C-alpha cells in the first residue's frame, strides 16, 4: 500500500515532497508501534480475540469517516 500512497499525496492531493516524506515517516512509526502493541496483546489475550477487536475497530472507523 505504501507504494501508492506517496504518488497519490504528491500528484493528486498536491502535497510537497517534504510533507509526503513526513507523513510516510509517521505512517511507518505508527506501523511499528501497532505491531509491537498488537504482538503483546495477542500474547496476553490470544490472536483470535485481538483480530476480532481490530476488525471491529477498523469497521467503526470506516463508518465514522464515511
KANORFEN-V442996 format. One record per backbone hydrogen bond with DSSP energy under -0.5 kcal/mol. NH is the residue of the N-H (numbers start at 1). CO is the residue of the C=O. If there is no record, write none. Layout:
nh/co
NH/CO
NH/CO
This chain:
nh/co
4/1
5/1
6/2
7/3
8/4
9/5
10/6
11/7
12/7
12/8
13/8
15/9
20/16
21/17
22/18
23/19
24/20
25/21
26/22
27/23
28/24
29/25
30/26
31/27
32/28
33/29
34/30
35/31
36/32
37/33
38/34
39/35
40/36
41/37
42/38
43/39
44/40
45/41
46/42
50/46
51/47
52/48
53/49
54/50
55/51
56/52
57/53
58/54
59/55
60/56
61/57
62/58
63/59
64/60
65/61
66/62
